């Protein structure tokens, strides 16, 4: 299509040019619908990492043990508050600073290396098939001392009590007897 431009600008000539431009541009402005209806998905996802925590609170008796010739049973030395946000398996483990020294096992030692053997006991909630009472920990071994084993459960604000049991020793030398028990949580 060829247009001749008239030097006279008349409303009719301008309208004719605009109409011709509109006819040429119309197919590019309004297209036929290739796909008039379509659906698609938006996949939503987020990740919350598994977090297991413990807070160990020492009981006053832990630093004032009844170290006597007759010994003591079920002396409450602390509590372990546990939280685990996943449906996972986890264990509470007990270790001792003095345990590896010969003879192997939990023991209170004084400065002269005199010793008073002991064992650790856990009293637990039964969530996730956990044993309510676990005794004999650190009695004769230092590794794999599981105080609580929870299977595929979410734990919120559950508390285990930790006790020590020891027999008396009639010939204990004077002095302060010490050890450090460490409680750890491991998620699997």
HELIX and SHEET records of a PDB file:
HELIX    1   1 UNK A   11  UNK A   29  1                                  19    
HELIX    2   2 UNK A   60  UNK A   63  5                                   4    
HELIX    3   3 UNK A  127  UNK A  129  5                                   3    
SHEET    1   A 5 UNK A  52  UNK A  58  0                                        
SHEET    2   A 5 UNK A  71  UNK A  96 -1                                        
SHEET    3   A 5 UNK A 146  UNK A 167 -1                                        
SHEET    4   A 5 UNK A 119  UNK A 123 -1                                        
SHEET    5   A 5 UNK A 133  UNK A 137 -1                                        
SHEET    1   B 3 UNK A  52  UNK A  58  0                                        
SHEET    2   B 3 UNK A  71  UNK A  96 -1                                        
SHEET    3   B 3 UNK A 181  UNK A 187 -1                                        
SHEET    1   C 2 UNK A 107  UNK A 109  0                                        
SHEET    2   C 2 UNK A 115  UNK A 117 -1                                        
END                                                                             
